[in-house]
Amino acid sequence: MTDYFSFFESLIVISIIAGAITLAATDPKKHRAIRIVLLIIAGILLIIGLGGYFLMSISNVGSYRY
């Protein structure tokens, strides 16, 4: 169970780092399309990570058999 939590936590961290690097490293005027695509990918990873983390925390409620 904790392996899944760590997987979703790592997805959240990777998406935040990817978004920050995208905002810091790309020029908004020259590479507009690339920047939008990279931010969409980072957003998708963030949604998957947050959703999985949320679902794992809900499914763990009331279950004391580890």
C-alpha positions in Angstrom: 0.0 0.0 0.0 2.8 2.4 0.8 4.4 1.7 -2.5 1.4 3.2 -4.3 1.5 6.2 -2.0 5.1 6.8 -2.9 4.4 6.4 -6.6 1.7 9.0 -6.6 3.8 11.3 -4.4 6.6 11.1 -6.9 4.2 11.9 -9.7 3.2 15.0 -7.9 6.7 16.1 -7.3 7.8 15.3 -10.9 4.9 17.4 -12.3 5.7 20.4 -10.0 9.4 20.3 -11.0 8.5 19.9 -14.7 6.2 22.9 -14.5 8.7 25.0 -12.7 11.5 24.1 -15.2 9.2 24.8 -18.1 8.3 28.2 -16.8 11.9 29.1 -15.9 13.7 27.7 -19.0 11.5 28.6 -22.0 11.1 32.0 -23.6 7.4 32.8 -23.7 7.6 34.7 -27.0 9.7 32.3 -29.0 8.6 28.8 -27.8 4.9 29.4 -27.0 3.6 26.1 -28.4 6.3 24.0 -26.7 5.7 25.8 -23.4 1.9 25.1 -23.6 2.5 21.4 -24.4 4.9 20.9 -21.6 2.6 22.7 -19.1 -0.3 20.5 -20.3 1.8 17.4 -19.7 2.9 18.6 -16.3 -0.8 19.3 -15.5 -1.9 15.9 -16.6 0.8 14.3 -14.3 -0.3 16.5 -11.4 -4.0 15.5 -11.9 -3.1 11.8 -12.1 -0.9 12.1 -9.0 -3.4 14.0 -6.9 -6.3 11.8 -8.0 -4.4 8.6 -7.3 -3.2 9.9 -3.9 -6.8 10.9 -3.0 -8.3 7.5 -4.1 -5.6 5.6 -2.2 -6.3 7.6 1.0 -10.1 7.0 0.6 -9.6 3.2 0.0 -7.3 3.0 3.1 -10.0 4.4 5.4 -11.4 1.8 7.7 -9.0 -0.9 6.5 -6.7 -2.0 9.3 -5.4 -5.1 7.5 -2.0 -4.1 6.1 
